[in-house]
């Protein structure tokens, strides 16, 4: 984790060539603190690591220590995993690269601290990862057979991030559990019927209870896929990169 002073006011574009700098506004770094600082240590993100259930990001060392005594996200309190919360985190390389570019001295400072840490304990300093040039296709295929997949890899088919917002239950609907897992990552081929089944299972709903799912002002049909909903409603359906679905519990209408 980082211990750089909070008052650091380097400009975001300090490493950008000066060709267009006269026409581009410069913003103080502290305006970006909510996006590049860890909520646990209040320092700049180091080894940025994201919780897949809610997409909140922390320093890797901070969130791992936090999970020693809690299985909930420090920001939104969602249950990350009942017994193994470390299964549901993944490194965010892109965000970490952004942090290092916005704070030019940070990467070198962290490297120096790591070297000092290992040397003080008489340990061998790990070498930086080296990206080797691509080899022949045949060699790549052979190599893949011996390399296990990373623990935190998200399958590419899980391409839609959902936010399920509970809006309430009709009078007469009772005996249901709260939906703790509001953030879900699923395939775009999944339908509203799949979403309903997920809600029913997690909230332990009675078969007589009906689940109405709404996106924006549109009541959704069971057969509609999430991919089609995103395509038809566009930005109306998206909030911070999440497909937002509101749902309520109602009693079935009389025939």
Buried (B, 14 or more C-beta within 10 A) or exposed (E): BBEBEEEBEBBBBEEEEEEEEEEEEEEEBEEBEEEBBBBBBEBBBBBBBBBBBBBBBBBBBBBBBBBEEEBBBBBEEBBBBEEEBBEBBBBBEEBBEBBBBBBEEBBEBBEEEEEEEEEEEEEEEEEEEEEEEEEEEEEEEEEEEEEEEEEBEEEEEBBBBBBBBBEEBEEEBEEBEEBEBBBBBBBBEBBBBBBBBBBBEBBEBEEEBBBBBBBEEBEBEEEBBBBBBBEEBEEBBBEEEBBBBBBBBBBEEEE
